[in-house]
Amino acid sequence: MVEPRVSVFRKESFNAAHRLHNPGWSEEKNSETFGKCNNPHFHGHNYELVVQVTGPVDPETGFVVDMKVLGDLVKKTVINRFDHRNLNLEIEELSGINPSAENIAIVIYSILRPHLSENLDLKIRLYETERNFVEYPA
């Protein structure tokens, strides 16, 4: 019999500034491609982060993962580091990377993944706006 797997979700938010810019392109091409997101003085978002963990239910606890432990982990490793920061200038893992929602989600995944058991799957959903969001892995 296949062991049932359940997904649990933890939702958090953080506010951060960034600028989408490719230094190898002309100012015109950057402006055409990234529009307002290319503002040289940066711009901000109220990001919504949803962390999805999927795995078997522990027969002793009834949990896939302890949600308090997961919440504390997300706050300590992601929210406290990203909240009210300039993603271009203050987040080491984004150094030299265009901080698009896609790249931010990949970085958040890489921060959280080592802290979870190998038998658990991790997915990151990051809302940049109410209508625009990304998921990693796809």
N, C-alpha and C positions, 0 to 999 in steps of 0.2 A: 504494500500500500504506500502510495506517495504521501509524504508528510505535508500537511497543509502549510502554506506560507501566507502570512498576513502582512499588510503594509500599515505602518504607523507614520504619522506626520507631525512635525513640529514647525510652527509658524513663528517667525521673528521679524523684526524690521530694523533698518538702520538708515541713516541719512548720510549721504556722501556726495562729494563733488568730483567731477572728472572732465577731461577734454578728450574728444576723439580727434586724433591727428596722426598723420603719417609723415614723419620728418623727411622721407625720401620723395615726397610729392611737392608740387608747387602749392603756394597759398590758394591759388584759384581752384586747383583740383581738390584740395582738402575742403574748401568751402562748398564746392559743388557736391561733393560726396557726403560730407557730414553735417552741412547746414549749421543750424544753431548749436549743435553739439561740438562744433569746432571753435567755439568762442575762446580766444586766447586767455581770457580771465576765468575760464572754467564755468561750469553750471552744475546744478545739483539735482538729485533725485531722492525721493522717499522710497527706498527699495523695500520690497516685501520678499522675504526669504522663506521658502517651504523646503524643509529637509524631510525626505521620505526614506524610511528604513524598512526593508522587507526581509522577512525571514521566518523561521519556524517559531511557534509559540512554545516557550519553556514550560514544561509540564509542572514544574515546582512553583513558578511565580505567576504563570498565566500571561507573561509579557513576551513580546518580541524583543523589546529593549525597555529598560526602565526610563519612562518619559522624563522624570526629574533629572536623571543622569544625562540623558540626551540634551535636555534644555540647558543644563549647566555647561555641557561641552560646547554647544553652539554659541552660547553667550561668551564663554571664556576664549575660545579659539577664533571666532569670527566676529561677532557683534562688537565686543570690546575693542577689537583691532580696527574694524572698518567704520564704525559709527563716528560721524562728524570728522571725517578725514578727507584729504584730497587723494583720491586713488592713484593718480599719476605720480604723486610726489612722496606719499607716505606709506604705501604698501609695498614692501620689498618684493613679494611674489609677482607684482604687476610691473616691476621696473623693466622698462624697455618693451612692454607689451601694450598695445592699444587697449584701454580698459572698457571695451564693449561689454554689454551684458553677457554675451557668450563667453568671453574670456574671464570675466569675474566669476561666473558659475563654475568654470573649470578650475579656477584657483580655489574657490571655496570647497569644491569636491576634494581637491588634492590636500587641503588642510584637514578635512574631517576623516577621510578614508582610513588613514593609519590608526585612528582611535577606535575603530569598530571591528568586531570579530569578522573573520574571513567568511563565515557562513551567512553574513548579512549583506544584502545589496543596498546600495546607497544611490539616491537620485536627488539632484538639486533642481529646484524650480525657483527662478529669480524673476520677480516682477520689477521692471524698471518704471513702468507706469501701470495704471489700472488695466490698460488694454494691451500692453506689450510685455511679453515674458518669454523666457528661454528655459529649456530643460537640458540637464546634462547628467548622465549620458542620455542620448536620444533614445 
